[in-house]
Structure formats: structure tokens, C-alpha cells
Amino acid sequence: MHPNAELITRFYTSLARHDGADMAACYAGEATFSDPVFTGLSGQEPGWPRSRANT
């Protein structure tokens, strides 16, 4: 399986398990994220709010 596919599988498996810490670990250190609720996140921020919102 391609590494990107493995990461996506891990992320959604973690979501199904309500494992916010593992979801957050799927984000790269330099990740950025923005949506209508969580705007302009960077660094360690992208994984944390998204993963906590889904647990």
C-alpha cells in the first residue's frame, strides 16, 4: 500500500476508534489547516482541535 494510503487509513481508523491522539499524530509538524470552524491553524494546532472535536 502506498504510504499516503496507509496514513489516510490510519487517520480514519483512529477516527472510528475515537482516538484523538492518534489522529493528531497523523498531521505533519508543518501542517496547516483551515475550515469554517477552525481557521488558520498551523504547527501543532491542526491535529489537536480536529481530533478533539471528533472524540
C-alpha positions as CSV (number, residue, x, y, z in Angstrom):
1,M,0.0,0.0,0.0
2,H,1.3,3.5,-0.8
3,P,2.4,5.5,2.3
4,N,-0.2,8.1,1.7
5,A,-2.9,5.5,1.6
6,E,-1.6,4.0,4.8
7,L,-1.7,7.4,6.5
8,I,-5.3,8.0,5.4
9,T,-6.3,4.5,6.5
10,R,-4.6,5.1,9.9
11,F,-6.4,8.5,10.3
12,Y,-9.9,7.2,9.6
13,T,-9.3,4.0,11.7
14,S,-8.4,6.3,14.5
15,L,-11.5,8.4,13.9
16,A,-13.6,5.3,14.1
17,R,-11.9,4.4,17.4
18,H,-12.4,7.9,18.8
19,D,-8.6,8.1,19.2
20,G,-7.9,11.8,19.0
21,A,-4.2,11.4,20.0
22,D,-3.5,9.0,17.1
23,M,-5.5,11.2,14.7
24,A,-3.4,14.2,15.8
25,A,-0.2,12.2,15.2
26,C,-1.1,11.8,11.6
27,Y,-0.6,15.5,10.9
28,A,2.9,16.7,9.9
29,G,4.7,19.2,12.1
30,E,4.4,21.9,9.4
31,A,0.8,21.2,8.6
32,T,-1.7,24.0,8.1
33,F,-5.5,23.6,8.3
34,S,-8.4,25.9,7.9
35,D,-12.2,25.3,7.7
36,P,-15.2,27.4,8.7
37,V,-14.8,26.3,12.4
38,F,-11.1,26.0,12.8
39,T,-9.5,28.8,10.8
40,G,-5.8,29.4,10.2
41,L,-4.3,26.6,12.3
42,S,-0.6,25.8,11.9
43,G,2.3,24.0,13.6
44,Q,0.9,21.6,16.3
45,E,-2.6,23.1,16.1
46,P,-4.1,21.3,13.1
47,G,-4.3,17.9,14.6
48,W,-5.5,18.9,18.1
49,P,-8.8,20.7,17.5
50,R,-10.0,18.4,14.7
51,S,-9.2,15.3,16.6
52,R,-10.8,16.5,19.9
53,A,-13.9,17.6,18.0
54,N,-14.4,14.1,16.8
55,T,-13.9,12.2,20.1
